[in-house]
């Protein structure tokens, strides 16, 4: 009786073991087939965008901490864990890299100043923009450190200057209209002053992130201009 049960148990265990091995073999082969199967165009695009973002994040960190001139394409590729040749598949040069980084950041931020794209800034929209500006400065220190250092490097600023001036001109016109609607006696000066305050706040925060009174400054700015 016990010998039969023992034999039966051994048989069952053997079958289970062989079944497990077969399952493992089939799973491994199926995985290899899936990996070897051609990717869809969407999958390739997702992989490309992920790699491009990794390169940009790496370049941003190096540009912000080491400086644009001291950062080479080789150092960016090494830190990103890719070959220099592969990096050139995404960006032609470090000049193209810094332009893409700066423009992407500015486009993201300026999207908050006129979210409904009607060409008019309301009180609520200006408050929303100021709040998002502070959020961006606090959360993306590397980007804003790089941005503010551009103005002390004329040869680097020249790479983005033309588009930057167009963007500033566009939004300054909307700020002037905002202050006109509020009854300002000198809307142009008010618009320039607000823009200068935002630049100065960002610059001083970068210089002293540990003790800069972010929330107090933000509330004061909103109460003054909104």
C-alpha positions as CSV (number, residue, x, y, z in Angstrom):
1,X,0.0,0.0,0.0
2,X,2.7,2.5,1.1
3,X,5.0,1.4,-1.8
4,X,2.2,2.0,-4.3
5,X,1.5,5.4,-2.9
6,X,5.2,6.2,-2.9
7,X,5.5,5.1,-6.5
8,X,2.5,7.1,-7.5
9,X,3.9,10.2,-5.7
10,X,7.3,9.8,-7.5
11,X,5.5,9.4,-10.8
12,X,3.4,12.5,-10.2
13,X,6.5,14.5,-9.1
14,X,8.4,13.3,-12.2
15,X,5.6,14.4,-14.5
16,X,5.4,17.8,-12.7
17,X,9.1,18.2,-13.0
18,X,9.2,17.3,-16.7
19,X,6.2,19.6,-17.3
20,X,7.9,22.5,-15.6
21,X,11.0,22.0,-17.7
22,X,8.9,21.8,-20.9
23,X,7.1,25.0,-19.8
24,X,10.4,26.8,-19.2
25,X,11.7,25.8,-22.6
26,X,8.6,26.9,-24.4
27,X,8.5,30.2,-22.5
28,X,12.1,30.9,-23.3
29,X,11.6,30.1,-27.0
30,X,8.4,32.2,-27.1
31,X,10.3,35.2,-25.5
32,X,13.1,34.9,-28.1
33,X,10.5,34.8,-30.9
34,X,8.8,37.9,-29.5
35,X,12.1,39.7,-29.2
36,X,13.1,38.8,-32.7
37,X,9.7,39.8,-34.2
38,X,9.8,43.1,-36.1
39,X,8.7,46.1,-34.0
40,X,5.9,48.3,-35.1
41,X,6.5,51.9,-36.2
42,X,5.0,53.2,-33.0
43,X,7.3,51.0,-30.9
44,X,10.3,52.4,-32.8
45,X,9.1,55.9,-32.3
46,X,8.6,55.3,-28.5
47,X,12.1,53.9,-28.2
48,X,13.6,56.8,-30.2
49,X,11.8,59.4,-28.1
50,X,12.9,57.7,-24.8
51,X,16.5,57.7,-26.0
52,X,16.3,61.3,-27.2
53,X,15.0,62.4,-23.8
54,X,17.8,60.5,-22.0
55,X,20.4,62.3,-24.2
56,X,18.8,65.7,-23.5
57,X,18.6,65.1,-19.8
58,X,22.2,64.0,-19.7
59,X,23.3,67.0,-21.7
60,X,21.3,69.4,-19.6
61,X,22.9,68.1,-16.4
62,X,26.4,68.5,-17.9
63,X,25.7,71.9,-19.5
64,X,24.3,73.2,-16.2
65,X,27.1,71.8,-13.9
66,X,30.2,71.8,-16.2
67,X,29.3,74.6,-18.6
68,X,28.6,74.5,-22.3
69,X,32.2,75.0,-23.5
70,X,33.6,72.3,-21.2
71,X,31.0,69.7,-22.2
72,X,31.9,67.6,-25.2
73,X,29.7,65.3,-27.3
74,X,31.9,62.4,-26.1
75,X,31.3,63.3,-22.4
76,X,27.5,63.4,-23.1
77,X,27.6,60.1,-24.9
78,X,29.7,58.4,-22.1
79,X,27.4,59.6,-19.4
80,X,24.3,58.6,-21.3
81,X,25.8,55.1,-21.8
82,X,25.8,55.2,-25.6
83,X,28.3,55.6,-28.4
84,X,29.1,58.9,-29.9
85,X,28.0,57.6,-33.3
86,X,24.6,56.8,-31.9
87,X,24.2,60.2,-30.3
88,X,24.8,61.8,-33.7
89,X,21.7,59.9,-35.0
90,X,19.7,62.1,-32.7
91,X,21.6,65.4,-32.7
92,X,24.0,66.8,-35.2
93,X,26.0,68.8,-32.6
94,X,26.0,70.0,-29.0
95,X,24.8,73.4,-30.4
96,X,21.7,71.7,-31.7
97,X,21.3,69.9,-28.3
98,X,21.4,73.1,-26.3
99,X,19.0,74.9,-28.6
100,X,16.5,72.0,-28.4
101,X,16.8,71.9,-24.6
102,X,16.3,75.7,-24.2
103,X,13.4,75.9,-26.6
104,X,11.6,72.9,-25.2
105,X,11.8,74.4,-21.7
106,X,10.6,77.8,-22.8
107,X,7.8,76.4,-24.9
108,X,6.6,74.4,-21.9
109,X,6.6,77.5,-19.6
110,X,5.1,80.0,-22.0
111,X,2.2,77.6,-22.7
112,X,1.0,78.6,-19.2
113,X,0.8,82.3,-19.8
114,X,-2.0,82.1,-22.4
115,X,-3.5,78.6,-21.9
116,X,-6.6,79.2,-24.1
117,X,-4.5,80.9,-26.8
118,X,-6.8,83.8,-27.3
119,X,-4.0,86.4,-27.2
120,X,-5.3,88.0,-24.0
121,X,-4.0,87.5,-20.5
122,X,-6.6,87.5,-17.8
123,X,-6.0,88.0,-14.1
124,X,-6.5,84.3,-13.4
125,X,-4.2,83.4,-16.3
126,X,-1.4,85.7,-15.0
127,X,-1.7,84.2,-11.5
128,X,-1.6,80.7,-13.0
129,X,1.5,81.6,-15.0
130,X,3.3,83.0,-11.9
131,X,2.5,79.9,-9.9
132,X,3.8,77.6,-12.7
133,X,6.9,79.8,-13.1
134,X,7.8,79.2,-9.5
135,X,7.0,75.5,-9.8
136,X,9.2,75.2,-12.8
137,X,12.1,77.0,-11.2
138,X,12.0,74.9,-8.1
139,X,11.5,71.6,-9.9
140,X,13.9,72.1,-12.7
141,X,17.0,73.7,-11.2
142,X,19.4,72.4,-13.9
143,X,17.3,73.9,-16.7
144,X,17.1,77.4,-15.1
145,X,20.7,77.4,-14.0
146,X,21.6,76.8,-17.6
147,X,19.1,79.4,-18.9
148,X,20.4,82.2,-16.6
149,X,24.0,81.5,-17.4
150,X,23.3,82.0,-21.1
151,X,23.2,85.7,-20.6
152,X,26.8,85.7,-19.4
153,X,28.0,83.7,-22.4
154,X,27.3,85.9,-25.5
155,X,28.5,83.2,-28.0
156,X,26.1,80.7,-26.5
157,X,23.2,83.1,-26.2
158,X,23.6,83.9,-29.9
159,X,22.5,80.3,-30.6
160,X,19.0,80.9,-29.1
161,X,18.8,84.7,-29.2
162,X,16.7,85.2,-32.3
163,X,13.8,82.9,-31.2
164,X,14.1,84.1,-27.6
165,X,13.6,87.7,-28.7
166,X,10.5,86.7,-30.8
167,X,9.0,84.9,-27.8
168,X,9.7,87.7,-25.4
169,X,8.2,90.3,-27.8
170,X,5.0,88.2,-28.2
171,X,4.3,87.8,-24.5
172,X,5.4,91.4,-23.6
173,X,2.7,92.7,-25.9
174,X,0.1,90.6,-24.1
175,X,1.4,91.9,-20.7
176,X,1.2,95.5,-21.9
177,X,-2.5,94.9,-22.9
178,X,-3.1,93.3,-19.5
179,X,-1.8,96.4,-17.7
180,X,-3.7,98.7,-20.0
181,X,-6.9,96.8,-19.1
182,X,-6.1,97.3,-15.4
183,X,-5.8,101.1,-16.0
184,X,-2.0,101.4,-15.7
185,X,-0.6,104.8,-16.4
186,X,2.5,103.2,-17.9
187,X,1.7,99.7,-19.1
188,X,4.9,99.2,-21.0
189,X,7.1,99.9,-17.9
190,X,4.8,97.7,-15.8
191,X,5.2,94.9,-18.2
192,X,9.0,95.3,-18.4
193,X,9.2,95.5,-14.6
194,X,7.2,92.2,-14.1
195,X,9.4,90.4,-16.6
196,X,12.5,91.7,-14.9
197,X,11.2,90.7,-11.5
198,X,10.6,87.2,-12.7
199,X,14.1,86.9,-14.2
200,X,15.7,88.4,-11.0
201,X,13.7,86.0,-8.8
202,X,14.8,83.0,-10.8
203,X,18.4,84.1,-10.8
204,X,18.5,84.8,-7.1
205,X,16.8,81.5,-6.4
206,X,19.5,79.7,-8.4
207,X,22.2,81.4,-6.4
208,X,20.6,80.6,-3.0
209,X,18.1,77.7,-3.2
210,X,18.4,76.7,0.4
211,X,17.1,79.9,2.1
212,X,15.3,81.8,-0.7
213,X,11.7,82.6,0.5
214,X,10.0,81.1,-2.5
215,X,6.4,81.0,-1.1
216,X,6.5,84.5,0.3
217,X,7.9,86.0,-2.9
218,X,5.3,84.2,-5.0
219,X,2.4,85.4,-2.8
220,X,3.7,89.0,-2.8
221,X,4.1,89.0,-6.6
222,X,0.6,87.6,-7.1
223,X,-1.0,90.2,-4.7
224,X,0.9,93.0,-6.4
225,X,0.1,92.2,-10.1
226,X,-3.0,90.0,-10.0
